Amino acid sequence: MYYSYEDLDVWKRSVNVAVGLYRLLDNCREHGIKDQMLRSAVSIPSNIAEGAERSSQKDFVRFLRISKGSAAELRTQLHIAGQANVVDDEACVRLRTEVTEISRMLQGLIISLGRNGSS
């Protein structure tokens, strides 16, 4: 059991991804992809937080699924940014690996909450 979304490792790791992406893209001049990637990255921990603060586990699960969708968006954008040489491909691979793990963690949390009668 947790006391706050801030105690969840998946939230902490997704915040770290968003902060790292802000730093990585600091000098990026491709504003379209940059803005989309940052929105997706920020959406992951934001939806975890919003869902955790809702009144039911069912709502929490719904927001976790939204976070998982944002993670998939970000992985896709990282593929595009790396292949288009907008961002260093090695950095993209590292971030995609971390975002993939975050997706797995979100899925595990969704399953765990579902076992407790939430979905």
VMD Tcl script that draws the C-alpha trace (Angstrom):
set ca {
  {0.00 0.00 0.00}
  {1.10 3.53 -0.64}
  {0.22 6.79 1.04}
  {0.73 9.13 -1.89}
  {1.36 8.85 -5.62}
  {4.75 10.40 -4.81}
  {5.66 7.13 -3.08}
  {5.14 5.12 -6.28}
  {8.35 4.12 -8.07}
  {6.57 4.33 -11.41}
  {5.67 7.97 -10.73}
  {9.24 8.79 -9.63}
  {10.76 7.14 -12.69}
  {8.34 8.85 -15.05}
  {9.15 12.24 -13.49}
  {12.84 11.48 -14.05}
  {12.15 10.68 -17.72}
  {10.29 13.97 -18.18}
  {13.06 15.97 -16.51}
  {15.73 14.16 -18.51}
  {13.85 14.81 -21.73}
  {13.56 18.52 -20.92}
  {17.33 18.60 -20.49}
  {17.99 16.56 -23.63}
  {15.74 18.77 -25.75}
  {16.86 22.06 -24.25}
  {18.61 23.21 -27.44}
  {16.36 21.39 -29.90}
  {15.07 23.65 -32.64}
  {12.52 21.21 -34.01}
  {9.70 22.71 -31.96}
  {6.89 20.49 -33.24}
  {8.37 17.16 -32.20}
  {9.97 18.72 -29.12}
  {6.65 20.04 -27.83}
  {4.82 16.79 -28.58}
  {7.49 14.70 -26.83}
  {7.47 16.93 -23.77}
  {3.66 16.83 -23.57}
  {3.70 13.04 -23.74}
  {6.47 12.77 -21.15}
  {4.76 15.13 -18.71}
  {1.43 13.36 -19.23}
  {2.74 10.07 -17.83}
  {3.40 11.15 -14.20}
  {0.62 13.74 -14.32}
  {-2.02 11.12 -15.06}
  {-0.62 8.80 -12.41}
  {-0.96 11.64 -9.90}
  {-4.44 12.66 -11.04}
  {-5.73 9.10 -10.97}
  {-4.28 8.44 -7.52}
  {-6.12 11.45 -6.16}
  {-9.48 10.37 -7.59}
  {-12.13 8.88 -5.38}
  {-12.03 5.30 -6.64}
  {-9.65 2.57 -7.74}
  {-11.64 2.34 -10.98}
  {-10.76 5.98 -11.75}
  {-7.15 5.34 -10.78}
  {-6.96 2.42 -13.22}
  {-8.48 4.56 -15.97}
  {-5.80 7.22 -15.48}
  {-3.06 4.59 -15.33}
  {-4.24 3.40 -18.73}
  {-4.06 6.96 -20.02}
  {-0.48 7.15 -18.67}
  {0.33 3.91 -20.46}
  {-1.02 5.39 -23.69}
  {1.15 8.48 -23.22}
  {4.16 6.20 -22.71}
  {3.42 4.49 -26.03}
  {3.16 7.90 -27.71}
  {6.50 8.93 -26.25}
  {8.21 5.73 -27.38}
  {6.91 6.32 -30.91}
  {8.10 9.93 -30.85}
  {11.51 8.81 -29.63}
  {11.74 6.39 -32.56}
  {10.91 9.22 -34.95}
  {13.24 11.75 -33.32}
  {16.14 9.29 -33.31}
  {15.67 8.16 -36.90}
  {15.23 11.76 -38.10}
  {18.43 12.77 -36.25}
  {16.53 15.32 -34.18}
  {17.93 13.75 -31.02}
  {20.95 11.53 -30.51}
  {19.80 8.00 -31.34}
  {21.67 6.51 -28.35}
  {19.82 8.83 -25.99}
  {16.56 7.86 -27.65}
  {17.29 4.16 -27.18}
  {18.06 4.69 -23.47}
  {14.87 6.69 -22.97}
  {12.76 4.19 -24.89}
  {14.12 1.39 -22.71}
  {13.16 3.30 -19.57}
  {9.72 4.22 -20.92}
  {9.13 0.57 -21.86}
  {9.91 -0.42 -18.27}
  {7.56 2.30 -17.00}
  {4.82 0.84 -19.24}
  {5.43 -2.58 -17.72}
  {5.23 -1.09 -14.23}
  {1.97 0.67 -15.11}
  {0.54 -2.59 -16.44}
  {1.56 -4.38 -13.25}
  {-0.13 -1.71 -11.15}
  {-3.27 -1.92 -13.30}
  {-3.38 -5.70 -12.85}
  {-2.72 -5.40 -9.11}
  {-5.53 -2.89 -8.64}
  {-7.82 -5.04 -10.78}
  {-7.25 -7.98 -8.46}
  {-8.48 -5.77 -5.64}
  {-11.82 -5.35 -7.42}
  {-11.19 -2.03 -9.12}
  {-11.73 -2.70 -12.80}
}
mol new
graphics top color blue
foreach p $ca { graphics top sphere $p radius 0.5 }
foreach p [lrange $ca 0 end-1] q [lrange $ca 1 end] { graphics top cylinder $p $q radius 0.2 }
display resetview
